Amino acid sequence: MNPRLLAMRVLLQVLVDGKSLNACSTLINSSIDDAKDRAFARELSFGVLRWHPRLMFILSELITKPLKAKDQDIVCLLLIGFYQILFLRVPDHAAVSETVKLTQKLKKGWAKNLVNGVLRELLRERENIQIKIESDLVAKYAHPLWFIHKIQKDWPEQWEILLEKNNEQAPMTLRVNQQKSPTKEYQAQLLDRGFYSSPSNFSLAALVLEKPCDVSLLPDFDVGAVSVQDLAAQQAAYLLELPKQGRVLDACAAPGGKTAHILEVEPSSRVVALDISEDRTKLIRQTLDRLGLEAQLVCANAGDTDSWWDGEMFDRILLDAPCSATGVIRRNPDIKTHRTLEDVQQVVHNQAKLLETLWPLLKPGGILLYATCSVLKDENELQILSFLSTCADAVELKIESGWGNDRPAGKQILPGDNGMDGFYYARIQKVNKDLILESAIDRKGYI
Ligand SMILES: C[S@@+](CC[C@H](N)C(=O)[O-])C[C@H]1O[C@@H](n2cnc3c(N)ncnc32)[C@H](O)[C@@H]1O
């Protein structure tokens, strides 16, 4: 299939049907055999969504009457045309003619002149439009206005760089399965196949690829030598300080990236991996099978403990909470168009509920690791400060690390810091209530 046409189909599914880009990416893999064309279709789909707010601004500058709902395919074609002209090294004449040609394939010959005219107008007006972009917040930073305002409020010093970093492409980072081979050995195998990579100071298992590639090209990927996982996500297994034979709850586990890392770091762990989605629970099984690891898989709402908990308490709980995913916009640019302020309020409520319900399942002395791939304070430090203020047997354990920013509670990684995704971690220990009482008496001399 024509890569531009396929990109248009993907964009329609994301922008009109509200599907996730991730789900539509499989369409790209299954519809195009040629690797170069596949990469081009991916570039167009991801690129248009990455710059969507800016490209829509340009569209509003170039057409006076919005196109009808049934002609959103033509809107997508125009955005694909803009993206090629402004961001890719496709020669201008090819960007225009190849995009215009597709109006025929769509059996919308009437749109030929429109697409041709609008794209040529952009070529003529490029500089003037650039000046207008600079003076419009949404067009300049290519994010929705509610999000820009929220980031300005949460990160008054860093908001601009944060938004700019969100518009960059994230590196492809690997996690070498230490049960199979040391990182250095795997790096050498990669090099034999022509893939350059660098190790990281922040995870002994990590290798950052110089250029992303298809996982099927990675040595022994099928037999579990390696997984794809961002450096920020790799911190979870280390922060849990896993004891031998510890009972570990991974409360929101799918697709199982962190579950697997826990088992790679401490294979004696007895892991219960839970997810609310049946389809996504199957992904945990696939992840573990590929890596040759074992955990108890449960499909349930973690917050409904009566439905799944057997009464045995946990030494460690990982709550990788459902969140706004605003820290991983680099990898999922469709978040810009899908996410709303109301969604954020809903996830904040759900996170608080999950913290409250899972806390009683932790043994005294045990550690709960709270994680999100969000950059919003409501979901992160404010959530944890609120939890700590209401929970008498919870104390924060400081995270000592070379990455991230220390916050009043927990640690925040902003997107692009050390190349990492935007992530938040807080470690909370359950202390024995009697010990708290004793220490209060020690401090005050009385109760
Ligand atoms: C951030 S993802 C988890 C990523 C996973 N920890 C990993 O590293 O591969 C959040 C997951 O939480 C699941 N989820 C959302 N609400 C849940 C709930 N109430 N109980 C259990 N799982 C839930 C979602 O289906 C989703 O798979």
The ligand as an SDF file (V2000), in Angstrom:
LIG
                    3D

 27 29  0  0  0  0  0  0  0  0999 V2000
    0.9240    2.3400   33.2130 C   0  0  0  0  0  0  0  0  0  0  0  0
    0.1610    0.8810   32.6750 S   0  0  0  0  0  0  0  0  0  0  0  0
    1.1690   -0.3190   33.4530 C   0  0  0  0  0  0  0  0  0  0  0  0
    2.4830   -0.5950   32.7450 C   0  0  0  0  0  0  0  0  0  0  0  0
    3.1840   -1.8140   33.3310 C   0  0  0  0  0  0  0  0  0  0  0  0
    3.3960   -1.6520   34.7520 N   0  0  0  0  0  0  0  0  0  0  0  0
    4.5030   -2.0810   32.6660 C   0  0  0  0  0  0  0  0  0  0  0  0
    5.5490   -1.6440   33.1470 O   0  0  0  0  0  0  0  0  0  0  0  0
    4.5110   -2.7660   31.6240 O   0  0  0  0  0  0  0  0  0  0  0  0
   -1.2540    0.8680   33.6760 C   0  0  0  0  0  0  0  0  0  0  0  0
   -2.0620   -0.4320   33.6150 C   0  0  0  0  0  0  0  0  0  0  0  0
   -3.0150   -0.3590   34.6670 O   0  0  0  0  0  0  0  0  0  0  0  0
   -4.1470   -1.0990   34.2950 C   0  0  0  0  0  0  0  0  0  0  0  0
   -5.2120   -0.6870   35.2200 N   0  0  0  0  0  0  0  0  0  0  0  0
   -5.9290    0.4620   35.2230 C   0  0  0  0  0  0  0  0  0  0  0  0
   -6.7630    0.4980   36.2680 N   0  0  0  0  0  0  0  0  0  0  0  0
   -6.5750   -0.6620   36.9590 C   0  0  0  0  0  0  0  0  0  0  0  0
   -7.1470   -1.2090   38.1260 C   0  0  0  0  0  0  0  0  0  0  0  0
   -8.0930   -0.5720   38.8050 N   0  0  0  0  0  0  0  0  0  0  0  0
   -6.7310   -2.4360   38.5380 N   0  0  0  0  0  0  0  0  0  0  0  0
   -5.7730   -3.1000   37.8410 C   0  0  0  0  0  0  0  0  0  0  0  0
   -5.1980   -2.6310   36.7300 N   0  0  0  0  0  0  0  0  0  0  0  0
   -5.5850   -1.4150   36.2900 C   0  0  0  0  0  0  0  0  0  0  0  0
   -4.3360   -0.7470   32.8300 C   0  0  0  0  0  0  0  0  0  0  0  0
   -5.0790   -1.7520   32.1600 O   0  0  0  0  0  0  0  0  0  0  0  0
   -2.8750   -0.6750   32.3610 C   0  0  0  0  0  0  0  0  0  0  0  0
   -2.4810   -1.8910   31.7740 O   0  0  0  0  0  0  0  0  0  0  0  0
  1  2  1  0
  2  3  1  0
  2 10  1  0
  3  4  1  0
  4  5  1  0
  5  6  1  0
  5  7  1  0
  7  8  2  0
  7  9  1  0
 10 11  1  0
 11 12  1  0
 11 26  1  0
 12 13  1  0
 13 14  1  0
 13 24  1  0
 14 15  1  0
 14 23  1  0
 15 16  2  0
 16 17  1  0
 17 18  1  0
 17 23  2  0
 18 19  1  0
 18 20  2  0
 20 21  1  0
 21 22  2  0
 22 23  1  0
 24 25  1  0
 24 26  1  0
 26 27  1  0
M  CHG  2   2   1   9  -1
M  END
$$$$
